[in-house]
Amino acid sequence: MFAETHPESYKTPDIVFIDWLENPYHTACMKDRPISPVMVLYITKCLLGTVICYGFYKAFPQYYLHWSIISLLLVLAPDRDNSIALPIARIKANITGALVGLFCFMLPLHQLLGLLIGVIATISICSLLKFPAATRSALAALVIVLLQEGGKPMWSYALQRIFAVLLGCLVGLALTVCFQACEQTYLRKKRSP
């Protein structure tokens, strides 16, 4: 009786996954179920990206590549609807924040004052460039580039951090494109007889 009124509850995992991929409103299931296919794919992207960026960090310990992990995690998006558009906007925002951080680094001001000016400039530029939704990513990149621990701030550290931010962005974009291509291939194979 239950199977007749709720046939979707007796689908195989393969069919459920295909239904989820074909459903344009699948992001809503993230709110309904904490462990949805969307969340599993998002976690997988985050874990793979973290391993890749950590590998770069360990391979080149003389550079500040651990910041690429933060950049990567800010770029990745959990929903498939904005899977390319949102990371692109966040990459633009990260580049904006990093460049503003570099500009503020050049100012002969106390670090706190430079940071405050950078926050205002980053928010303003993101609003003017029409990606206010990604402003938090830009602010994170600003802080990564501008703040330096101990000693006298150095240009090389700021430039290395900009590179780390860009590396994280590129890894995130590559993973997003790869996952989207795999989803498309999987759907084509399942639809063909």
Buried (B, 14 or more C-beta within 10 A) or exposed (E): EEEEEEEEEEEEEEEEBBEBBEEEEBBEBBEEEEEBBBBEBBEEBBEBBBEBBBEBBEEEEEBBBBBBBBBBBBBBBBEBEBBBEBBBBBBBBBBBBBBBBBBBBEEEEEBEEBBEBBBEBBBEBBEEBEBBEBBBBBBBBBBBBBBBEEEEBEEEBBBBBBBBBBBBBBBBBEBBEEBEEEBEEBBEEEEEE
